[in-house]
Amino acid sequence: MMRVSSGAIKGKKVKFTPHQKTLRPTTGKVRGAVFDILRSRISGARFLDLYAGTGAVGLEALSQGASEVVFVEADSNQSGKIKQLLEKRSAVQQSCIITKKASAFIKWAELQNLTFDIIFLDPPYHTEEIMHVLDEIGQSQLPAQDGIVVAEHFKKKHLPDNFGKLQRVKDYRYGDTVLSLYVIK
């Protein structure tokens, strides 16, 4: 059970049952921290929830005032659950669910000329996927000119200061989790 921490649907409980035993939802504490960091930028933003998993972060973005959220989740069963969650919360109009792996989505989004004000990614912790995807994002046109990228990762994963046009400006640590904040340089 997850609870939306703030915004238009603050306090609403959302039940989810992850299909994959390896799915690691962003905790309420970290989710709250993400939106504290983004508070001045979220209203009216185009938000990308890469590795959407349960959809909790994207739903929070909608609750906080994002104008549109694109949920990208490779697992079709989880994508279906996100769709049900959005239908239940009447949030389908402002959202789009895409069932693709992150790298495939980035290539596809480039062809569609999509850009996002905020990109949030939370790939599997104990892989090198975060390095590859941040590099792809940094080489792409996905971040809007004044866009921001927030990467959630394990504290023992040390990320470079730069990925293409992305430059890390700050890290925030919450237990075993780190949020690395990147902007366009």
Z-matrix of the N, CA and C atoms (Angstrom, degrees):
N
C 1 1.457
C 2 1.521 1 108.28
N 3 1.308 2 116.01 1 134.51
C 4 1.455 3 122.14 2 179.72
C 5 1.527 4 107.20 3 -122.94
N 6 1.303 5 116.66 4 150.41
C 7 1.460 6 121.12 5 176.70
C 8 1.521 7 107.73 6 -122.51
N 9 1.342 8 116.36 7 133.78
C 10 1.456 9 121.39 8 176.43
C 11 1.525 10 106.56 9 -70.62
N 12 1.345 11 116.50 10 129.07
C 13 1.465 12 119.87 11 -169.99
C 14 1.522 13 114.68 12 -85.17
N 15 1.330 14 118.43 13 -22.67
C 16 1.462 15 118.37 14 179.40
C 17 1.517 16 110.43 15 -164.05
N 18 1.327 17 115.37 16 176.38
C 19 1.455 18 120.29 17 177.93
C 20 1.511 19 113.21 18 92.25
N 21 1.312 20 115.10 19 -162.02
C 22 1.462 21 122.07 20 -172.84
C 23 1.525 22 113.67 21 -61.27
N 24 1.310 23 117.93 22 -31.45
C 25 1.465 24 119.66 23 179.99
C 26 1.530 25 111.22 24 -115.38
N 27 1.319 26 115.96 25 32.54
C 28 1.462 27 122.54 26 179.47
C 29 1.525 28 110.48 27 -52.42
N 30 1.322 29 114.07 28 135.68
C 31 1.452 30 120.30 29 175.52
C 32 1.513 31 114.84 30 86.79
N 33 1.336 32 117.98 31 -13.40
C 34 1.465 33 120.80 32 -179.99
C 35 1.525 34 109.12 33 -66.85
N 36 1.321 35 115.33 34 133.56
C 37 1.457 36 120.39 35 177.06
C 38 1.524 37 108.69 36 -87.59
N 39 1.312 38 114.62 37 139.99
C 40 1.452 39 120.80 38 179.32
C 41 1.517 40 107.47 39 -127.64
N 42 1.317 41 115.49 40 119.99
C 43 1.460 42 120.01 41 179.46
C 44 1.518 43 108.92 42 -87.58
N 45 1.306 44 116.11 43 135.55
C 46 1.450 45 119.62 44 174.05
C 47 1.517 46 108.34 45 -141.62
N 48 1.306 47 114.61 46 147.42
C 49 1.456 48 120.89 47 176.08
C 50 1.510 49 107.10 48 -128.97
N 51 1.320 50 116.96 49 99.12
C 52 1.455 51 120.15 50 -177.21
C 53 1.521 52 111.72 51 -58.34
N 54 1.317 53 115.84 52 135.07
C 55 1.455 54 122.77 53 177.83
C 56 1.520 55 109.97 54 -72.29
N 57 1.297 56 116.33 55 -39.31
C 58 1.458 57 121.23 56 -177.74
C 59 1.520 58 109.62 57 -95.10
N 60 1.318 59 115.94 58 132.12
C 61 1.463 60 119.32 59 177.79
C 62 1.524 61 111.38 60 -67.27
N 63 1.337 62 117.39 61 -19.63
C 64 1.461 63 121.21 62 -179.16
C 65 1.525 64 112.69 63 -86.82
N 66 1.318 65 117.89 64 -5.39
C 67 1.459 66 120.96 65 -179.27
C 68 1.526 67 108.88 66 -65.51
N 69 1.327 68 116.38 67 129.80
C 70 1.449 69 122.97 68 -177.64
C 71 1.520 70 108.30 69 -123.12
N 72 1.335 71 117.37 70 91.89
C 73 1.468 72 118.82 71 -178.21
C 74 1.526 73 111.93 72 -63.72
N 75 1.327 74 115.78 73 146.68
C 76 1.461 75 121.18 74 174.59
C 77 1.526 76 107.50 75 -63.01
N 78 1.319 77 116.50 76 127.72
C 79 1.463 78 120.26 77 -177.18
C 80 1.528 79 110.87 78 -66.11
N 81 1.328 80 115.57 79 159.17
C 82 1.454 81 120.44 80 178.23
C 83 1.511 82 112.35 81 -58.92
N 84 1.337 83 116.67 82 -38.13
C 85 1.463 84 120.99 83 179.85
C 86 1.527 85 110.46 84 -63.44
N 87 1.334 86 116.76 85 -46.44
C 88 1.466 87 120.62 86 -178.62
C 89 1.524 88 109.85 87 -70.22
N 90 1.329 89 117.29 88 -40.19
C 91 1.470 90 120.91 89 177.96
C 92 1.528 91 109.93 90 -59.65
N 93 1.332 92 116.33 91 -43.29
C 94 1.466 93 120.15 92 176.83
C 95 1.517 94 111.46 93 -61.11
N 96 1.337 95 116.27 94 -40.41
C 97 1.468 96 120.61 95 178.79
C 98 1.520 97 111.30 96 -64.41
N 99 1.340 98 116.71 97 -40.93
C 100 1.474 99 120.53 98 178.49
C 101 1.521 100 109.40 99 -55.90
N 102 1.320 101 116.54 100 -46.80
C 103 1.462 102 119.05 101 -175.30
C 104 1.524 103 112.94 102 -79.86
N 105 1.314 104 117.74 103 -19.06
C 106 1.467 105 119.36 104 168.59
C 107 1.528 106 109.13 105 -67.66
N 108 1.327 107 116.46 106 -42.27
C 109 1.462 108 121.67 107 178.69
C 110 1.530 109 110.62 108 -63.68
N 111 1.337 110 116.33 109 -39.34
C 112 1.472 111 121.49 110 -174.02
C 113 1.524 112 114.25 111 -92.93
N 114 1.309 113 117.61 112 -0.40
C 115 1.475 114 122.13 113 -170.67
C 116 1.533 115 114.29 114 -45.41
N 117 1.309 116 118.34 115 -45.59
C 118 1.469 117 120.20 116 -176.07
C 119 1.528 118 112.46 117 -79.10
N 120 1.331 119 117.86 118 -7.81
C 121 1.467 120 120.45 119 -174.86
C 122 1.519 121 114.20 120 -113.40
N 123 1.314 122 118.06 121 -11.40
C 124 1.468 123 120.71 122 -169.06
C 125 1.527 124 113.62 123 -76.84
N 126 1.319 125 118.08 124 -35.47
C 127 1.467 126 120.78 125 -176.58
C 128 1.534 127 110.70 126 -61.19
N 129 1.327 128 115.53 127 120.55
C 130 1.461 129 121.13 128 178.60
C 131 1.518 130 114.98 129 79.35
N 132 1.324 131 118.12 130 3.99
C 133 1.472 132 121.63 131 -175.57
C 134 1.526 133 112.56 132 -78.80
N 135 1.330 134 114.49 133 149.83
C 136 1.474 135 121.53 134 167.72
C 137 1.526 136 104.99 135 -89.37
N 138 1.325 137 116.58 136 118.07
C 139 1.466 138 123.62 137 -169.40
C 140 1.524 139 109.71 138 -116.30
N 141 1.332 140 116.27 139 130.53
C 142 1.464 141 122.02 140 176.24
C 143 1.514 142 108.49 141 -109.76
N 144 1.339 143 115.85 142 120.71
C 145 1.461 144 122.68 143 175.44
C 146 1.530 145 106.94 144 -103.70
N 147 1.327 146 115.42 145 88.49
C 148 1.460 147 122.70 146 -179.39
C 149 1.526 148 107.35 147 -81.08
N 150 1.322 149 118.39 148 136.59
C 151 1.473 150 123.11 149 -172.98
C 152 1.532 151 107.97 150 63.18
N 153 1.308 152 116.98 151 54.18
C 154 1.462 153 122.32 152 -171.13
C 155 1.528 154 114.11 153 -61.65
N 156 1.317 155 118.64 154 -30.44
C 157 1.468 156 120.38 155 177.62
C 158 1.508 157 112.68 156 58.60
N 159 1.329 158 117.53 157 -109.61
C 160 1.462 159 122.32 158 -179.62
C 161 1.529 160 112.12 159 -82.03
N 162 1.318 161 117.39 160 -15.67
C 163 1.460 162 121.26 161 -177.36
C 164 1.515 163 113.26 162 87.74
N 165 1.335 164 117.34 163 3.26
C 166 1.460 165 121.45 164 -174.79
C 167 1.524 166 113.08 165 -60.28
N 168 1.328 167 117.52 166 -42.71
C 169 1.470 168 119.99 167 -177.47
C 170 1.525 169 110.25 168 -68.47
N 171 1.315 170 117.64 169 -45.06
C 172 1.463 171 120.87 170 178.91
C 173 1.518 172 112.39 171 -63.34
N 174 1.333 173 116.70 172 -40.52
C 175 1.468 174 120.36 173 177.45
C 176 1.522 175 110.31 174 -62.83
N 177 1.319 176 116.51 175 -40.40
C 178 1.473 177 120.41 176 176.80
C 179 1.529 178 109.92 177 -62.20
N 180 1.344 179 116.83 178 -40.12
C 181 1.470 180 120.34 179 178.73
C 182 1.525 181 110.47 180 -61.18
N 183 1.334 182 117.03 181 -42.73
C 184 1.468 183 119.88 182 177.02
C 185 1.525 184 110.73 183 -62.89
N 186 1.314 185 116.75 184 -42.65
C 187 1.457 186 121.43 185 179.82
C 188 1.526 187 111.70 186 -62.30
N 189 1.341 188 115.97 187 -32.35
C 190 1.466 189 121.56 188 -177.98
C 191 1.531 190 112.43 189 -84.28
N 192 1.335 191 118.33 190 -5.35
C 193 1.455 192 119.47 191 175.14
C 194 1.513 193 116.79 192 112.92
N 195 1.328 194 118.38 193 8.70
C 196 1.470 195 119.43 194 175.00
C 197 1.519 196 108.52 195 -59.62
N 198 1.318 197 117.16 196 140.64
C 199 1.465 198 120.19 197 -178.57
C 200 1.524 199 111.63 198 -76.64
N 201 1.325 200 116.33 199 -28.89
C 202 1.457 201 121.46 200 -179.49
C 203 1.518 202 108.91 201 -154.18
N 204 1.333 203 115.71 202 141.63
C 205 1.461 204 121.02 203 175.06
C 206 1.513 205 108.55 204 -128.51
N 207 1.319 206 115.35 205 128.86
C 208 1.459 207 121.56 206 173.03
C 209 1.521 208 106.83 207 -104.82
N 210 1.335 209 115.76 208 120.53
C 211 1.454 210 122.98 209 178.64
C 212 1.521 211 107.22 210 -98.41
N 213 1.326 212 118.02 211 124.44
C 214 1.461 213 121.86 212 176.85
C 215 1.521 214 107.54 213 -116.49
N 216 1.321 215 115.43 214 119.65
C 217 1.467 216 121.62 215 -178.83
C 218 1.519 217 108.56 216 -142.33
N 219 1.319 218 116.37 217 127.00
C 220 1.464 219 121.40 218 -176.97
C 221 1.524 220 112.70 219 -72.82
N 222 1.312 221 118.00 220 -30.22
C 223 1.460 222 121.82 221 -176.69
C 224 1.532 223 109.85 222 -83.82
N 225 1.317 224 116.43 223 117.76
C 226 1.473 225 120.35 224 -175.89
C 227 1.528 226 112.30 225 -65.04
N 228 1.320 227 117.79 226 -32.34
C 229 1.458 228 119.92 227 177.60
C 230 1.528 229 110.34 228 -64.89
N 231 1.336 230 117.01 229 -44.33
C 232 1.470 231 120.63 230 177.76
C 233 1.526 232 111.04 231 -65.84
N 234 1.331 233 117.62 232 -38.25
C 235 1.475 234 120.40 233 176.69
C 236 1.518 235 110.54 234 -58.97
N 237 1.324 236 116.06 235 -41.89
C 238 1.466 237 120.45 236 177.49
C 239 1.512 238 112.01 237 -62.13
N 240 1.317 239 116.79 238 -39.38
C 241 1.467 240 120.33 239 178.86
C 242 1.530 241 111.18 240 -68.06
N 243 1.327 242 116.57 241 -36.55
C 244 1.466 243 119.67 242 176.12
C 245 1.528 244 109.28 243 -63.44
N 246 1.321 245 116.66 244 -43.03
C 247 1.473 246 120.40 245 179.06
C 248 1.523 247 110.39 246 -59.19
N 249 1.326 248 117.43 247 -45.36
C 250 1.472 249 120.66 248 178.54
C 251 1.526 250 110.92 249 -61.37
N 252 1.311 251 115.99 250 -41.66
C 253 1.460 252 121.31 251 178.94
C 254 1.528 253 110.72 252 -60.66
N 255 1.331 254 116.77 253 -44.92
C 256 1.464 255 120.87 254 -179.68
C 257 1.521 256 111.56 255 -67.48
N 258 1.327 257 116.79 256 -38.55
C 259 1.474 258 120.01 257 177.08
C 260 1.518 259 110.59 258 -63.19
N 261 1.315 260 116.55 259 -42.01
C 262 1.465 261 121.32 260 -179.96
C 263 1.527 262 111.56 261 -63.20
N 264 1.324 263 116.72 262 -33.28
C 265 1.464 264 121.79 263 -179.37
C 266 1.527 265 112.39 264 -96.79
N 267 1.331 266 117.63 265 9.77
C 268 1.469 267 123.32 266 -179.94
C 269 1.528 268 111.79 267 52.95
N 270 1.316 269 115.95 268 44.50
C 271 1.462 270 120.80 269 -176.81
C 272 1.526 271 112.36 270 -117.19
N 273 1.316 272 117.71 271 15.77
C 274 1.470 273 121.55 272 -176.76
C 275 1.526 274 111.49 273 -67.73
N 276 1.334 275 118.15 274 -36.42
C 277 1.467 276 121.99 275 -176.77
C 278 1.522 277 113.16 276 -60.07
N 279 1.333 278 116.91 277 -33.93
C 280 1.473 279 120.64 278 -176.66
C 281 1.513 280 112.28 279 -98.78
N 282 1.323 281 117.84 280 14.44
C 283 1.456 282 118.80 281 -174.97
C 284 1.522 283 112.18 282 -138.55
N 285 1.299 284 113.93 283 163.79
C 286 1.455 285 122.42 284 178.67
C 287 1.521 286 106.48 285 -144.61
N 288 1.320 287 116.97 286 133.38
C 289 1.456 288 121.16 287 179.15
C 290 1.519 289 107.36 288 -112.68
N 291 1.315 290 115.49 289 126.73
C 292 1.461 291 120.99 290 -179.57
C 293 1.520 292 108.40 291 -122.55
N 294 1.321 293 115.13 292 124.62
C 295 1.458 294 120.78 293 -179.84
C 296 1.521 295 108.57 294 -96.60
N 297 1.315 296 114.82 295 92.70
C 298 1.463 297 122.79 296 179.77
C 299 1.521 298 108.02 297 -152.32
N 300 1.314 299 115.56 298 157.56
C 301 1.467 300 119.80 299 169.07
C 302 1.524 301 107.47 300 -70.73
N 303 1.309 302 116.68 301 154.10
C 304 1.468 303 121.76 302 -174.92
C 305 1.526 304 112.20 303 -55.82
N 306 1.326 305 117.85 304 -48.05
C 307 1.471 306 120.37 305 -178.51
C 308 1.522 307 111.74 306 -62.13
N 309 1.315 308 116.77 307 -42.06
C 310 1.466 309 120.59 308 178.79
C 311 1.525 310 110.11 309 -64.49
N 312 1.329 311 116.83 310 -39.98
C 313 1.459 312 119.92 311 177.96
C 314 1.524 313 111.08 312 -62.46
N 315 1.329 314 117.65 313 -44.32
C 316 1.468 315 121.10 314 -178.55
C 317 1.524 316 110.13 315 -59.06
N 318 1.322 317 117.13 316 -45.31
C 319 1.470 318 120.72 317 178.38
C 320 1.528 319 110.55 318 -62.32
N 321 1.334 320 116.89 319 -44.98
C 322 1.463 321 121.63 320 -179.79
C 323 1.535 322 110.56 321 -64.24
N 324 1.331 323 117.05 322 -44.84
C 325 1.467 324 121.85 323 -178.41
C 326 1.520 325 111.10 324 -62.74
N 327 1.337 326 116.98 325 -36.00
C 328 1.467 327 121.19 326 176.90
C 329 1.525 328 109.77 327 -61.33
N 330 1.329 329 116.89 328 -43.14
C 331 1.470 330 120.67 329 179.18
C 332 1.525 331 111.68 330 -65.59
N 333 1.327 332 116.38 331 -27.69
C 334 1.468 333 121.72 332 179.40
C 335 1.529 334 112.43 333 -88.50
N 336 1.342 335 116.62 334 -1.67
C 337 1.474 336 122.57 335 -176.73
C 338 1.527 337 113.09 336 58.04
N 339 1.322 338 116.63 337 37.18
C 340 1.457 339 120.88 338 178.72
C 341 1.529 340 110.35 339 -80.86
N 342 1.309 341 116.07 340 142.05
C 343 1.464 342 121.77 341 173.58
C 344 1.526 343 108.42 342 -134.04
N 345 1.325 344 114.79 343 155.68
C 346 1.459 345 120.65 344 -177.98
C 347 1.524 346 109.66 345 -135.23
N 348 1.322 347 114.51 346 141.76
C 349 1.461 348 120.75 347 176.86
C 350 1.528 349 110.51 348 -74.21
N 351 1.336 350 115.22 349 -36.03
C 352 1.463 351 121.18 350 -179.20
C 353 1.524 352 108.25 351 -134.42
N 354 1.322 353 114.90 352 129.55
C 355 1.467 354 120.95 353 174.75
C 356 1.520 355 107.21 354 -119.52
N 357 1.328 356 115.61 355 122.64
C 358 1.456 357 121.19 356 176.16
C 359 1.517 358 108.12 357 -113.71
N 360 1.340 359 116.68 358 129.90
C 361 1.450 360 119.38 359 176.71
C 362 1.512 361 111.06 360 -134.31
N 363 1.317 362 113.92 361 140.99
C 364 1.454 363 122.14 362 -177.87
C 365 1.531 364 108.20 363 -141.84
N 366 1.349 365 116.45 364 70.55
C 367 1.469 366 119.03 365 -179.22
C 368 1.530 367 111.37 366 -72.47
N 369 1.316 368 117.36 367 170.60
C 370 1.470 369 119.84 368 177.35
C 371 1.530 370 110.74 369 -52.15
N 372 1.326 371 115.85 370 133.49
C 373 1.461 372 122.08 371 -173.03
C 374 1.524 373 114.99 372 -62.21
N 375 1.302 374 117.84 373 -44.71
C 376 1.458 375 120.06 374 -168.90
C 377 1.527 376 112.48 375 -99.79
N 378 1.320 377 115.34 376 42.85
C 379 1.462 378 121.74 377 176.12
C 380 1.526 379 107.93 378 -134.19
N 381 1.310 380 115.94 379 174.98
C 382 1.468 381 120.86 380 176.13
C 383 1.535 382 111.34 381 -93.99
N 384 1.312 383 116.65 382 6.84
C 385 1.464 384 120.87 383 -175.22
C 386 1.526 385 112.63 384 -56.87
N 387 1.314 386 117.68 385 -38.28
C 388 1.464 387 119.96 386 -179.10
C 389 1.527 388 111.46 387 -59.12
N 390 1.323 389 116.27 388 -38.05
C 391 1.471 390 120.46 389 179.83
C 392 1.529 391 110.71 390 -64.78
N 393 1.316 392 116.17 391 -45.40
C 394 1.470 393 120.78 392 -178.39
C 395 1.529 394 111.50 393 -66.04
N 396 1.326 395 115.93 394 -44.63
C 397 1.468 396 119.49 395 -176.07
C 398 1.522 397 111.30 396 -71.36
N 399 1.322 398 118.40 397 -40.00
C 400 1.465 399 119.34 398 176.24
C 401 1.529 400 110.61 399 -62.29
N 402 1.318 401 116.51 400 -37.96
C 403 1.463 402 119.57 401 177.15
C 404 1.530 403 110.41 402 -63.82
N 405 1.330 404 117.25 403 -43.43
C 406 1.471 405 120.73 404 178.27
C 407 1.525 406 111.07 405 -62.52
N 408 1.333 407 116.99 406 -42.64
C 409 1.469 408 120.55 407 178.27
C 410 1.523 409 110.00 408 -63.53
N 411 1.329 410 116.66 409 -43.14
C 412 1.467 411 121.49 410 -179.19
C 413 1.520 412 113.53 411 -64.83
N 414 1.318 413 117.24 412 -24.83
C 415 1.465 414 121.95 413 178.16
C 416 1.530 415 111.91 414 -92.30
N 417 1.326 416 116.32 415 -8.08
C 418 1.465 417 120.90 416 -173.75
C 419 1.527 418 112.10 417 -99.02
N 420 1.323 419 114.42 418 179.15
C 421 1.462 420 121.86 419 174.98
C 422 1.530 421 111.68 420 -101.28
N 423 1.341 422 117.42 421 10.53
C 424 1.463 423 120.56 422 -178.04
C 425 1.525 424 114.20 423 -59.94
N 426 1.342 425 119.15 424 -45.12
C 427 1.468 426 117.16 425 178.36
C 428 1.532 427 109.98 426 -72.16
N 429 1.328 428 116.50 427 131.46
C 430 1.464 429 120.74 428 174.67
C 431 1.528 430 108.46 429 -61.31
N 432 1.302 431 117.14 430 163.78
C 433 1.466 432 121.56 431 -175.88
C 434 1.524 433 112.98 432 -52.31
N 435 1.306 434 117.99 433 -40.35
C 436 1.467 435 120.55 434 176.96
C 437 1.525 436 110.50 435 -108.00
N 438 1.339 437 115.08 436 29.18
C 439 1.456 438 121.41 437 -176.69
C 440 1.520 439 113.59 438 -71.94
N 441 1.315 440 114.02 439 168.08
C 442 1.455 441 122.29 440 -179.17
C 443 1.526 442 108.10 441 -135.56
N 444 1.317 443 115.52 442 143.42
C 445 1.460 444 121.68 443 178.04
C 446 1.527 445 107.43 444 -122.62
N 447 1.330 446 115.31 445 128.45
C 448 1.458 447 121.09 446 177.32
C 449 1.522 448 107.28 447 -116.17
N 450 1.337 449 115.99 448 118.89
C 451 1.458 450 121.82 449 -179.44
C 452 1.524 451 109.61 450 -111.27
N 453 1.321 452 116.12 451 120.44
C 454 1.462 453 121.13 452 176.13
C 455 1.525 454 108.10 453 -92.46
N 456 1.339 455 116.01 454 131.23
C 457 1.453 456 119.13 455 -178.61
C 458 1.521 457 111.50 456 -153.96
N 459 1.322 458 114.78 457 168.66
C 460 1.461 459 122.73 458 178.97
C 461 1.526 460 109.45 459 -69.96
N 462 1.329 461 116.36 460 142.54
C 463 1.467 462 121.36 461 -175.03
C 464 1.525 463 113.51 462 -59.09
N 465 1.319 464 118.74 463 -25.39
C 466 1.466 465 120.67 464 -178.84
C 467 1.524 466 112.71 465 -85.30
N 468 1.318 467 117.40 466 -3.84
C 469 1.463 468 121.50 467 177.11
C 470 1.520 469 107.53 468 -91.36
N 471 1.321 470 116.25 469 111.56
C 472 1.464 471 120.94 470 -179.69
C 473 1.524 472 108.79 471 -95.39
N 474 1.305 473 115.90 472 117.69
C 475 1.460 474 121.48 473 -178.02
C 476 1.523 475 110.75 474 -94.00
N 477 1.334 476 116.40 475 146.12
C 478 1.468 477 119.85 476 175.85
C 479 1.533 478 111.50 477 -64.51
N 480 1.321 479 115.57 478 159.76
C 481 1.460 480 120.91 479 177.98
C 482 1.522 481 112.16 480 -69.94
N 483 1.335 482 117.20 481 -26.90
C 484 1.465 483 120.79 482 -176.12
C 485 1.520 484 111.75 483 -132.41
N 486 1.319 485 114.80 484 141.39
C 487 1.463 486 124.33 485 169.67
C 488 1.517 487 105.33 486 -132.43
N 489 1.325 488 118.03 487 101.93
C 490 1.461 489 119.84 488 -177.43
C 491 1.513 490 109.91 489 55.85
N 492 1.329 491 116.41 490 -121.55
C 493 1.468 492 120.27 491 -179.03
C 494 1.531 493 113.42 492 -86.76
N 495 1.332 494 117.39 493 2.06
C 496 1.464 495 121.01 494 177.78
C 497 1.521 496 110.41 495 -88.16
N 498 1.328 497 115.73 496 136.58
C 499 1.458 498 120.63 497 175.73
C 500 1.525 499 108.76 498 -127.81
N 501 1.327 500 114.75 499 128.62
C 502 1.467 501 119.38 500 179.16
C 503 1.521 502 108.89 501 -72.38
N 504 1.338 503 115.50 502 132.37
C 505 1.458 504 120.27 503 178.98
C 506 1.521 505 112.67 504 -110.71
N 507 1.344 506 116.79 505 -22.84
C 508 1.456 507 117.85 506 -177.92
C 509 1.522 508 110.37 507 -167.64
N 510 1.328 509 115.09 508 150.09
C 511 1.461 510 122.65 509 170.92
C 512 1.518 511 108.24 510 -117.10
N 513 1.326 512 116.02 511 142.28
C 514 1.460 513 122.51 512 175.98
C 515 1.529 514 106.44 513 -123.39
N 516 1.315 515 118.01 514 127.33
C 517 1.467 516 120.77 515 -177.19
C 518 1.520 517 110.39 516 -109.59
N 519 1.353 518 114.46 517 134.13
C 520 1.461 519 122.98 518 177.79
C 521 1.522 520 107.51 519 -135.11
N 522 1.328 521 117.16 520 94.07
C 523 1.462 522 120.73 521 -177.21
C 524 1.521 523 110.24 522 63.00
N 525 1.327 524 116.64 523 -123.13
C 526 1.472 525 121.90 524 179.56
C 527 1.523 526 112.65 525 -85.01
N 528 1.303 527 116.95 526 -0.11
C 529 1.468 528 121.80 527 -175.32
C 530 1.523 529 111.15 528 -108.24
N 531 1.326 530 114.59 529 139.94
C 532 1.471 531 121.32 530 174.28
C 533 1.521 532 108.03 531 -123.82
N 534 1.315 533 115.70 532 137.35
C 535 1.463 534 122.39 533 170.82
C 536 1.521 535 106.62 534 -106.34
N 537 1.337 536 116.40 535 115.94
C 538 1.463 537 120.93 536 177.09
C 539 1.518 538 108.35 537 -101.49
N 540 1.313 539 115.63 538 127.48
C 541 1.456 540 123.15 539 -175.58
C 542 1.524 541 109.22 540 -104.02
N 543 1.331 542 115.93 541 123.87
C 544 1.465 543 122.73 542 179.48
C 545 1.520 544 110.29 543 -120.08
N 546 1.316 545 115.97 544 144.36
C 547 1.467 546 122.36 545 174.81
C 548 1.532 547 108.30 546 -127.09
N 549 1.327 548 116.08 547 168.89
C 550 1.461 549 121.44 548 177.41
C 551 1.527 550 107.96 549 -77.93
N 552 1.325 551 116.32 550 131.08
C 553 1.479 552 119.02 551 178.70
C 554 1.502 553 110.67 552 -96.68
